[in-house]
Amino acid sequence: MKFSIITITYNRAHLIEETIQSVLDQTYQNFEMVIVDDGSTDNTKEVIEKYIEEYGDKFRYIPHKHVGMLNILRNIAIENATGEILTILDSDDLFLPTKLKEMHSIFSENPDVNFVFHNLQYFDKKRSLDPPFYNFPGSFHKDALHEILTDKILGYPVYSMRRSIMKEIGGANEEVTEGQNEYYIKASVLYKIYYHDKVLTLMRRHEQNFTSEFDIAHTLDALKTYNALRENNLLTKKQYTMATNIVNYRVARYHFKNNENARALENLNDIFKRSSVFDIRYVKSKILKYVPYFRK
């Protein structure tokens, strides 16, 4: 079983060597690493070519003009992948040594498993580790669409999937900027999702990871994904309403925090137009601290 590790990079020459080394340190060695470079202006190319010279076809470097659209670049990487299993690794994150071995065990021992994600930890400049991100009681293999739509499972780049399912779920929506949760959603519509309750990826913490602006960009990306899935009848009306209400609530909260009340009310009105009385009361209770209007 061969793994294709999909990595998109842009001006990460100072970080990607550590990422590549974490791949080379894997206890399971049947892999290729497909790196698509989004027009880096630093010495990323030279760094990667050094590994190609030493390790040959274990590393593939695909330069691309700068587009800043992760989904476009990820589609290119997947189209060029040759492995049976596609595994996502951001160009500043790190695999722990048994990552591929444990993914191999899950996929080879469970032919009905098509999509796997696992636990993770953030680390910072001082190499301090946060606690494991998820606190689920253990591993599971189940229908997880509800958990994904309600943000109990987030679209972190710690997932692997069989390349064979690409025919059914299709490539990433290239109108979406980031699309980190898109494959989670599309896979969960069609298959059960496997969660492995072990930390196998360390995610590098950047200040941008935790800004409201960064979070809202991902939230709006999710809305585009939900719209496309609903148009293709892959989400029921109830699922679509629930998911888009969560998006509109998060966007409204962001606008209220930034004193953009008129824009926030537009998002709340979208919720109110298609929600039950119970849902409206729930949203109002959550938003009270941001807008005095609701206290009247």
Phi and psi in degrees as a GROMACS rama.xvg file:
@    title "Ramachandran Plot"
@    xaxis  label "Phi"
@    yaxis  label "Psi"
@TYPE xy
-102.885  137.813  LYS-2
-102.619  136.713  PHE-3
-107.155  112.773  SER-4
-89.0103  118.305  ILE-5
-98.5379  117.842  ILE-6
-132.482  128.794  THR-7
-109.161  135.341  ILE-8
-136.172  155.346  THR-9
-155.432  112.501  TYR-10
52.18  48.3483  ASN-11
-118.534  29.9605  ARG-12
-56.2896  -32.4494  ALA-13
-77.4923  -10.1208  HIS-14
-120.386  -29.0561  LEU-15
-69.609  -23.5404  ILE-16
-62.0413  -41.7091  GLU-17
-65.8062  -36.8711  GLU-18
-63.0853  -47.3652  THR-19
-62.3504  -40.6425  ILE-20
-62.6443  -35.142  GLN-21
-65.8532  -27.4808  SER-22
-75.27  -43.8876  VAL-23
-63.1606  -25.8879  LEU-24
-82.1029  4.03763  ASP-25
-64.9522  141.318  GLN-26
-76.9791  -17.161  THR-27
-109.034  122.877  TYR-28
-110.215  5.3593  GLN-29
-87.4936  85.0832  ASN-30
-149.67  162.277  PHE-31
-129.355  148.827  GLU-32
-114.163  114.905  MET-33
-100.379  112.136  VAL-34
-111.082  118.308  ILE-35
-103.076  124.054  VAL-36
-100.361  119.045  ASP-37
-82.9141  54.0827  ASP-38
70.445  41.0742  GLY-39
-57.1884  144.145  SER-40
-108.089  1.95093  THR-41
-96.1228  -157.195  ASP-42
-97.5804  32.903  ASN-43
-55.6172  -44.9671  THR-44
-57.185  -46.5561  LYS-45
-64.8289  -38.3233  GLU-46
-61.4429  -47.7394  VAL-47
-70.2567  -39.276  ILE-48
-62.1318  -28.6452  GLU-49
-61.0689  -40.113  LYS-50
-74.2894  -34.6151  TYR-51
-63.4346  -40.8451  ILE-52
-61.9993  -37.0241  GLU-53
-85.5732  -36.418  GLU-54
-114.701  0.357146  TYR-55
63.7575  -132.176  GLY-56
-77.073  7.60907  ASP-57
-69.1615  -20.2033  LYS-58
-126.78  133.957  PHE-59
-127.615  128.335  ARG-60
-113.746  122.622  TYR-61
-120.946  102.764  ILE-62
-75.8257  147.683  PRO-63
-145.614  149.07  HIS-64
-63.4623  152.448  LYS-65
-68.7907  121.526  HIS-66
-123.164  -22.0114  VAL-67
65.7303  21.1203  GLY-68
-120.006  102.709  MET-69
-57.1882  -40.9779  LEU-70
-64.8439  -38.485  ASN-71
-60.4068  -46.3645  ILE-72
-69.6292  -38.0809  LEU-73
-67.5671  -36.6103  ARG-74
-61.5282  -40.6532  ASN-75
-61.8323  -44.1816  ILE-76
-61.9596  -44.7259  ALA-77
-65.8416  -38.6191  ILE-78
-61.7203  -28.3432  GLU-79
-95.7837  -2.33901  ASN-80
-76.6031  147.892  ALA-81
-119.221  -5.74743  THR-82
-80.1415  159.423  GLY-83
-73.8426  -27.3006  GLU-84
-117.806  129.557  ILE-85
-97.9998  128.302  LEU-86
-128.249  130.391  THR-87
-93.9598  133.814  ILE-88
-143.125  117.054  LEU-89
-70.1008  154.243  ASP-90
-75.6128  1.67676  SER-91
-122.386  3.77696  ASP-92
-98.9316  173.28  ASP-93
-132.008  133.983  LEU-94
-80.5481  140.701  PHE-95
-79.6126  155.392  LEU-96
-57.0737  -29.2593  PRO-97
-96.7867  10.422  THR-98
-52.7234  -58.2652  LYS-99
-67.6741  -36.0274  LEU-100
-60.9696  -43.2689  LYS-101
-72.6141  -35.581  GLU-102
-64.8262  -40.4776  MET-103
-59.769  -43.6083  HIS-104
-61.8621  -43.6916  SER-105
-64.4477  -48.8796  ILE-106
-69.5562  -38.6615  PHE-107
-75.1147  -30.9537  SER-108
-89.4182  -12.1614  GLU-109
-133.038  83.5438  ASN-110
-62.268  -16.5914  PRO-111
-88.2725  -1.7559  ASP-112
-89.5689  125.485  VAL-113
-116.332  -22.9764  ASN-114
-141.863  126.895  PHE-115
-130.213  136.429  VAL-116
-130.769  165.95  PHE-117
-142.533  177.075  HIS-118
-74.5991  166.003  ASN-119
-150.36  164.992  LEU-120
-135.441  143.529  GLN-121
-85.7828  147.749  TYR-122
-133.054  155.747  PHE-123
-115.332  -171.596  ASP-124
-60.1645  -29.5279  LYS-125
-87.7414  5.40732  LYS-126
69.1752  17.6394  ARG-127
-76.533  138.716  SER-128
-101.229  133.729  LEU-129
-73.2675  164.116  ASP-130
-62.6293  160.609  PRO-131
-51.3668  140.083  PRO-132
-68.8143  -49.1713  PHE-133
-89.7497  146.896  TYR-134
-124.406  34.8042  ASN-135
-61.0739  151.383  PHE-136
-68.0359  -11.9309  PRO-137
170.714  -175.916  GLY-138
-68.9908  157.144  SER-139
-154.185  161.048  PHE-140
-137.399  104.158  HIS-141
-157.422  172.49  LYS-142
-68.6341  118.522  ASP-143
-123.097  15.6178  ALA-144
-59.0341  -42.3697  LEU-145
-61.1341  -43.5857  HIS-146
-63.8414  -34.566  GLU-147
-73.09  -43.8366  ILE-148
-66.4373  -26.5862  LEU-149
-102.462  15.5833  THR-150
67.0393  19.8596  ASP-151
-78.7499  -25.2136  LYS-152
-118.506  122.722  ILE-153
-101.972  158.134  LEU-154
-82.9341  49.9844  GLY-155
-71.2828  150.692  TYR-156
-78.965  61.2788  PRO-157
-129.576  36.2332  VAL-158
-117.816  156.562  TYR-159
-133.358  148.366  SER-160
-150.344  153.821  MET-161
-68.5738  134.564  ARG-162
-64.2794  -24.4981  ARG-163
-63.7526  -24.2084  SER-164
-80.148  -7.95768  ILE-165
-60.9171  -29.5665  MET-166
-63.4202  -31.1077  LYS-167
-89.4382  -42.2018  GLU-168
-90.9566  -18.423  ILE-169
76.0872  170.866  GLY-170
-75.1207  177.578  GLY-171
-73.3952  146.503  ALA-172
-68.3067  113.712  ASN-173
-78.9824  -0.695846  GLU-174
-87.5239  -8.16501  GLU-175
-94.6663  134.246  VAL-176
-68.9564  -53.6449  THR-177
-103.547  -59.472  GLU-178
66.6711  28.6998  GLY-179
-61.7298  -32.0022  GLN-180
-95.4512  1.02417  ASN-181
-63.2581  -45.5347  GLU-182
-67.8916  -33.7947  TYR-183
-57.5597  -48.7853  TYR-184
-65.8726  -49.7598  ILE-185
-65.0046  -38.8159  LYS-186
-67.9327  -38.9151  ALA-187
-71.6296  -21.4848  SER-188
-67.1889  -34.1665  VAL-189
-104.201  -25.5044  LEU-190
-136.412  162.941  TYR-191
-71.4063  151.005  LYS-192
-108.962  135.998  ILE-193
-100.721  126.286  TYR-194
-109.973  125.81  TYR-195
-102.857  115.972  HIS-196
-83.2553  61.2203  ASP-197
-147.148  138.085  LYS-198
-73.7769  119.338  VAL-199
-126.551  -6.48593  LEU-200
-134.323  137.133  THR-201
-104.395  124.764  LEU-202
-102.961  127.71  MET-203
-74.0691  130.262  ARG-204
-87.5382  124.729  ARG-205
-114.626  155.811  HIS-206
-57.1676  -35.6917  GLU-207
-62.1223  -31.0868  GLN-208
-57.5553  -25.4721  ASN-209
-119.223  17.1248  PHE-210
-88.2019  151.968  THR-211
-63.3505  -37.3432  SER-212
-63.6809  -41.6707  GLU-213
-64.9585  -42.9121  PHE-214
-64.6618  -40.0563  ASP-215
-70.2035  -31.088  ILE-216
-62.5243  -42.8317  ALA-217
-66.7338  -36.2943  HIS-218
-63.4333  -44.2688  THR-219
-68.7122  -32.8522  LEU-220
-59.8934  -42.3264  ASP-221
-60.4702  -38.6007  ALA-222
-61.4893  -41.7816  LEU-223
-61.1355  -40.0453  LYS-224
-64.4361  -45.1706  THR-225
-61.5707  -41.1503  TYR-226
-61.2127  -43.8915  ASN-227
-65.533  -40.665  ALA-228
-66.7918  -38.6267  LEU-229
-66.8617  -40.4181  ARG-230
-61.1125  -30.3808  GLU-231
-96.4834  13.1653  ASN-232
59.6702  31.085  ASN-233
-95.4498  -11.1552  LEU-234
-121.212  137.955  LEU-235
-70.9508  165.525  THR-236
-59.9028  -40.6108  LYS-237
-64.1896  -45.3651  LYS-238
-62.8276  -42.7811  GLN-239
-63.8643  -44.0272  TYR-240
-62.2765  -45.5417  THR-241
-60.0739  -47.2302  MET-242
-66.1848  -44.3663  ALA-243
-71.7402  -29.9168  THR-244
-62.422  -41.0034  ASN-245
-62.8766  -42.5667  ILE-246
-61.406  -49.5041  VAL-247
-63.5373  -36.1584  ASN-248
-63.7688  -44.7864  TYR-249
-65.8481  -39.0115  ARG-250
-67.8679  -40.9011  VAL-251
-61.4991  -43.877  ALA-252
-60.2394  -41.6951  ARG-253
-60.0538  -45.7113  TYR-254
-66.8208  -39.7077  HIS-255
-62.163  -41.0119  PHE-256
-62.9344  -26.8966  LYS-257
-100.451  17.7528  ASN-258
58.0516  34.0883  ASN-259
-108.487  64.4257  GLU-260
-62.739  -38.272  ASN-261
-62.7506  -43.2951  ALA-262
-67.6423  -36.715  ARG-263
-63.5791  -41.901  ALA-264
-65.5235  -30.1612  LEU-265
-60.7904  -43.203  GLU-266
-67.2831  -39.7415  ASN-267
-65.8011  -37.4466  LEU-268
-62.3755  -35.2154  ASN-269
-60.9715  -37.0968  ASP-270
-69.1018  -47.8591  ILE-271
-62.7143  -32.835  PHE-272
-65.7096  -26.7691  LYS-273
-127.48  20.4325  ARG-274
-116.489  160.613  SER-275
-76.0639  166.155  SER-276
-58.108  -41.1378  VAL-277
-59.744  -46.0448  PHE-278
-61.9498  -40.8243  ASP-279
-63.7779  -44.1114  ILE-280
-62.3966  -39.0207  ARG-281
-63.4573  -45.9139  TYR-282
-63.3849  -43.9501  VAL-283
-59.9998  -40.7382  LYS-284
-64.252  -33.4609  SER-285
-75.1605  -29.3993  LYS-286
-96.6873  -6.05158  ILE-287
-51.2166  -42.7966  LEU-288
-70.4745  -12.052  LYS-289
-97.5887  -23.4788  TYR-290
-139.135  113.467  VAL-291
-58.6896  -24.1546  PRO-292
-52.7721  -39.7472  TYR-293
-76.813  -9.36926  PHE-294
-82.7854  -11.4781  ARG-295
